[in-house]
Amino acid sequence: TLEILQGNRGRDAGEVSVLGADPATGTRAWRSRIGIVWQDESAPAELTVDETVRHFARYYPRPRDPEEVIGLVGLEAKAGSRIKALSGGQRRRLDVALGVIGGPELLLLDEPTTGFDPAARRQFWDLIRKLADEGTTILLTTHYLEEAEALAHRLAVVARGRVVAEGEPAALRERFGTEATVEWTEADGTTRSERTDTPTRTVAELTRRFDGEIPGLSVTRPTLEDVYLRLTGQENAR
């Protein structure tokens, strides 16, 4: 899909418009307005971070300042290091630097945190938020539902090659994640739970039954993962 949006692959059917143009006939000037970070990038291993960013900057008519971009992605301390000496997370930050060096209006990120440990993933999220705060429009693909929930202002759920739902995360949870789970502890110590689309009513009934405080009460609202499983027909896969 990202290859179609960038114009590197033709579409089978339908219409596509990116920044007001058909990617299939996009000009060089149009392409310079888009940055892309593929899941597997490659850059000359013997070059330093600084050399690589400056080299890529030459491809664009109005590139950002290389030193500024290196600082933006948090690699200023590694500017003189060769690419082969970088960690996986640092290489991914370099990939993003190469994606934004041209000052794109739109940045496409293809599963950018695949293989990251939780700490590195959250550090990368901070970078994405920083780019968004600068005014860059970001289209990100991910299989991590918590990542989509943490970063997306709007999201699209794709199943079997089709968009099956689109909107703000909270709106999708409200629309498709109707059932909450109410859990409590009975007098004999056993734990009970009930899935319901009226959790407030269930809690009120339990309050009357227990004549006050409900032991071990918890109410879990539907998550984005619940919505995804329902939309993709995998509700019973958990």
C-alpha positions, 0 to 999 in steps of 0.5 A, a space after each residue: 500500500 505504501 509503495 502505491 502511495 509513493 508511486 513505486 507500484 501501480 494499483 490494480 483498481 480505484 483512484 489514489 490521490 496524495 498531496 493533490 496528485 496521482 502517485 502513478 504520474 507524480 513528478 520529481 517535485 511531488 516526490 520531494 514532498 514525501 519522505 518514506 522509511 521502509 521496514 528494512 532500509 540500507 545505507 553504506 555501512 562505512 559512512 558516518 551518520 553525518 556523511 550519510 545525512 549530508 549525502 541524502 540532503 543533496 537529492 532534495 531542492 530545499 533540504 533541512 539542515 543536516 545537523 538539525 536533523 541529526 539532533 532531531 532524531 537524537 543522534 548528535 552524539 553519534 554523528 561521527 560514528 560509522 553506520 556499522 557501529 550503530 545499534 538497531 535502534 540508532 539505525 532506525 533513527 538514522 532511517 527517519 533522519 533520511 526520511 525527513 531530511 528533505 523537509 517532507 509534508 508527508 512522512 510514510 513509516 512502514 512498521 518502524 518499531 518492528 524488533 524493538 524492545 519496549 523501552 526503545 519503542 517508547 523512545 521512538 514514539 517520542 520522536 514520532 510525536 516530535 515530528 508531528 508537533 513540527 507539523 509533519 503529516 505522518 502515515 504509519 503502519 503497525 501491527 502493534 495495537 498499543 502503538 496505534 493507540 498511543 500515536 494515532 489521531 486517526 487510524 484505519 483497520 485493514 483486513 484482507 486488503 480492505 479498510 474495514 473501519 476508519 476514525 479516531 481511536 476513541 470513536 472506534 472503541 465506542 462504535 465497535 467495542 460495545 461490551 465491557 467486562 465487570 469482575 467481582 469477588 463473591 462471598 465465598 472468595 470465587 471471582 466472577 465476571 460478566 461481559 455487558 454493554 451496560 456496565 453501569 447497570 450491572 454495577 448498580 445491581 451488584 451494589 444492591 446485592 452486596 448492600 454497599 461496597 463490591 469486593 474486588 470490583 473492576 470494570 474493563 472497557 474495550 481496548 483497541 485490540 478488542 476492536 481490531 479482533 472484532 473487525 477482523 473476525 478474530 474475536 475468539 482468537 484470544 
